[in-house]
């Protein structure tokens, strides 16, 4: 199967799995509607598909959700296989993906560092201005003497 068709199939599978989660069709209590399917990588022979799952919930909740999805993989596969018409349907492997949360945390840290840097720079600038003002007063005082 061509690379473009694999990407297209992966995107279709991502949409279908996300839809099933949002509609609460997966009855496992560990699967929360706050889980998000980032991407689906389908192997070239269509035998396997890696499904990357993420969320802004804590890591333990995401791992529990992935376990629930893995237990319900057969149901998810059969439900989607009935909708899609492909010769061979891939076996799903669900993987916890924390890259979105890590990226968000990194942006927060960068914003904090930027604020700290701006505060330090503002402190330096105010110190230089007060220093130059006192230097001007000292120069005026020596002229008057």
Secondary structure, 3 states (H helix, E strand, C coil): CCHHHHHHHHHHHHHHHHHHHHCCCCCCCCCCCCCEEEEEEECCCCCEEEEEEECCCCHHHHHHHHHHHHHCHHHHHHHHHHHCCCCCCCEEEEEECCHHHHHHHHHHHHHHHHHHHHHHHHHHHHHHHHHHHHHHHHHHHHHHC
